[in-house]
Amino acid sequence: MTSFTAKVIDPVGLHARPASVLTKEASKFTSEIKIKTGDKEGNLKSIMNVMALAVKSGAEITIEATGSDEKEAISAIEQAMKDNSII
């Protein structure tokens, strides 16, 4: 398992646009990828799961990947989040 934790800086949190950025990036990989915040977690490859978490600005999230391409997945997702000013 590979993971990283970050603070959401998008002023609106993980609303539709950033959620779609994350699910699109996560879907490129075969690894199982989860997003966790507080005591909730969801499948990062499902936009409905991500939006259901209702992650607000300032919240801490953890992205976890488990599988054959987990390191590449985590690296790409973290970069996509930085490029899109999500974290």
Buried (B, 14 or more C-beta within 10 A) or exposed (E): EBBBEBEBEBEEBBBEEBBBBBBEBBEEBEBBBBBBBEEEBBBBBBBEBBBEBEBBEEBEBEBBBEBEBBEBBBBBBBEBBEEBEBB
